[in-house]
Amino acid sequence: MPTLIDLSHTVEDGLITYKGLPAPIICDYLSREASRALYAPGTEFHIGKIEMVANTGTYLDSPFHRYAEGRDLAALELDELAHLDGVLVRLPAEHGRAIDADCFAGLDVRGKAVLVQTGWARHWKTDQYFEGHSFLTEAAANALKTGGAALVGIDSYNIDDTADGRRPVHTILLGAEILIVEHMCNLETIPDGASFKFYAVPVKVKNFGTFPVRAFALIE
């Protein structure tokens, strides 16, 4: 039987995803108690309210995130976001921070979602998560572009080295219409050599480049 593996972090009130960006505020717009005055006896509803920046939890970047003329979330086709053939690149614990082109050598990535397991997700919701994270190099981004990847995901703080203000990986991948998913988790639970499909579908928002997703793998 097919198996579903959740690859997303939980969004909750007060969660800091990216240092310097505000945490989401999750509260009641209409509480169950207040709703009782609007409905018949014994009937109640809850309407929640959330205030957050787009870069919260596990999220997808579209070209509009980097380029004003790039496609926004509403312009993405479902076949770019769902039921993609997946490729898992599992890095050993002793691997350094920089993930170079050689990590993708010999892989068929054309039209596929390439998921990079660095193990950094183990630091989620700790101060260490924000410092010294693993990232792709510019050469790696160019290799994935040349190889024709459809999407690149990573279980790290940023797919780029945050010390590099050029953000070459975002620039190269999004410039080539290759979508990005950051802050993933549970990649270690995908079995070695497993054939899987990948899904990361955001809300269809116009003039937005980034939004949280419920990313998951379907093990076939």
C-alpha positions in Angstrom: 0.0 0.0 0.0 1.2 3.6 -0.7 2.6 5.5 2.3 2.3 9.2 3.0 5.2 11.0 4.8 4.6 14.5 6.2 7.6 16.7 5.4 6.3 19.9 7.0 6.8 21.7 10.3 3.7 22.7 12.3 2.8 26.4 12.2 1.8 27.6 15.7 1.4 30.9 17.6 4.7 32.5 18.4 6.8 30.3 16.0 10.0 31.9 14.7 10.9 30.5 11.3 13.4 33.1 10.1 15.5 35.3 12.4 14.3 38.9 12.2 10.8 38.1 10.8 7.8 38.2 13.1 6.2 35.1 14.5 2.6 34.3 13.5 -0.2 35.4 15.7 -3.0 32.8 15.8 -6.2 33.7 17.7 -9.9 33.6 17.6 -11.9 35.9 15.3 -15.0 34.3 16.6 -14.7 32.1 19.6 -17.0 29.2 20.2 -18.4 30.9 23.3 -19.2 34.1 21.4 -20.8 32.2 18.5 -23.4 30.7 20.7 -25.3 34.0 20.5 -25.6 33.7 16.7 -27.0 30.1 16.4 -29.6 27.8 17.8 -29.1 26.4 21.2 -26.4 23.7 21.2 -24.8 25.0 18.0 -21.4 26.7 18.0 -18.6 27.4 15.5 -15.0 28.6 15.7 -13.6 31.1 13.1 -9.8 31.5 13.6 -7.6 34.4 12.6 -3.9 34.3 11.7 -1.5 37.2 11.1 1.8 36.1 9.6 4.5 36.8 7.1 4.6 34.5 4.0 7.9 33.0 5.1 6.5 30.9 7.9 6.9 27.2 8.6 7.7 25.0 5.6 7.1 27.2 2.6 7.4 27.4 -1.2 9.1 30.1 -3.2 7.8 31.0 -6.6 9.8 33.2 -9.1 7.9 36.3 -7.9 9.7 36.0 -4.6 12.9 37.0 -6.3 11.8 38.7 -9.5 9.1 41.4 -9.9 8.2 40.0 -13.3 8.3 36.4 -12.2 5.2 34.2 -11.8 3.4 34.5 -8.5 1.7 31.7 -6.5 -1.6 32.1 -8.5 0.2 31.6 -11.8 1.7 28.2 -10.8 0.2 25.1 -12.4 -0.8 22.2 -10.2 1.5 19.8 -12.1 4.4 21.9 -11.0 3.4 21.4 -7.3 1.9 18.0 -7.1 2.6 14.4 -8.0 6.2 15.2 -9.0 8.7 12.4 -9.3 11.1 12.8 -6.3 14.8 12.4 -5.9 16.3 12.3 -2.4 19.9 13.4 -1.9 20.9 12.2 1.6 24.1 13.9 2.9 26.2 12.1 5.5 26.4 13.7 9.0 30.1 14.6 8.5 29.4 16.6 5.3 30.3 20.3 5.5 28.0 23.2 5.3 28.4 23.8 1.6 26.6 21.4 -0.7 28.4 21.5 -4.0 27.6 20.3 -7.5 29.3 17.0 -7.0 26.5 16.0 -4.6 24.1 15.8 -7.7 26.6 14.3 -10.1 25.1 11.4 -12.1 21.5 12.0 -10.9 18.6 12.2 -13.3 16.8 15.3 -12.0 15.0 16.5 -15.1 11.4 17.4 -14.3 11.8 16.1 -10.8 11.6 17.4 -7.2 15.1 17.2 -5.7 15.0 17.0 -1.9 18.2 17.6 0.0 18.4 16.0 3.5 21.1 17.8 5.5 19.8 16.9 9.0 19.5 20.5 10.0 15.8 20.1 10.8 16.9 18.6 14.1 17.7 22.1 15.3 14.2 23.4 14.6 12.8 25.7 17.3 16.3 26.2 18.8 18.7 29.2 18.5 21.2 27.0 16.7 18.8 26.6 13.8 19.5 30.2 12.7 23.3 29.9 12.6 25.8 27.8 10.7 23.2 26.0 8.5 23.8 23.9 5.4 23.3 25.5 2.0 23.7 24.9 -1.7 26.5 26.5 -3.6 26.2 28.6 -6.7 27.7 25.7 -8.7 25.2 23.3 -7.3 22.3 25.6 -8.4 23.8 25.8 -11.9 24.1 22.0 -12.0 20.4 21.6 -11.0 19.4 24.2 -13.6 21.4 22.5 -16.3 19.9 19.2 -15.2 16.4 20.5 -15.6 15.1 20.1 -12.0 11.5 21.2 -11.5 11.7 21.9 -7.8 14.4 21.9 -5.1 13.6 21.4 -1.4 15.9 21.4 1.6 15.5 20.7 5.4 17.7 23.7 6.3 17.3 27.3 7.4 18.0 28.7 3.9 18.9 27.1 0.5 21.4 29.9 0.2 24.3 30.9 2.4 22.7 33.8 4.3 26.2 35.5 4.5 26.0 36.0 0.8 23.7 38.9 0.0 23.6 38.0 -3.6 21.5 34.9 -2.8 22.8 33.1 -5.9 20.8 29.9 -5.4 17.5 31.7 -5.2 18.6 33.9 -8.1 19.6 31.0 -10.4 16.8 28.5 -9.5 13.9 31.0 -9.5 15.2 32.7 -12.6 15.0 29.3 -14.3 11.4 28.7 -13.1 12.7 26.1 -10.6 10.5 26.3 -7.4 12.1 26.1 -4.0 10.8 24.6 -0.7 12.7 25.5 2.5 12.4 24.4 6.1 11.4 20.8 5.4 11.6 18.0 7.9 11.4 14.2 8.2 13.4 13.5 5.1 15.2 10.8 7.0 12.0 8.8 7.1 12.0 8.3 3.3 13.5 4.9 2.8 16.7 4.6 0.9 16.1 3.9 -2.8 12.3 4.5 -2.4 10.3 5.6 -5.4 8.1 8.5 -4.4 6.0 11.4 -5.5 6.3 14.9 -4.0 3.6 17.4 -3.2 3.9 21.0 -2.0 0.8 23.0 -2.8 0.4 26.6 -1.4 -2.7 28.7 -1.3 -3.5 30.3 -4.7 -2.6 33.9 -3.9 -2.1 36.7 -6.5 0.9 39.0 -6.2 2.5 36.7 -3.5 5.7 34.9 -4.1 5.9 32.7 -1.0 3.4 30.8 1.2 3.4 27.8 3.6 2.7 24.4 2.2 1.8 21.0 3.6 4.7 19.2 1.9 4.6 15.4 1.8 5.9 12.4 -0.1 3.9 9.5 -1.4 5.9 6.4 -1.3 4.8 4.1 -4.1 
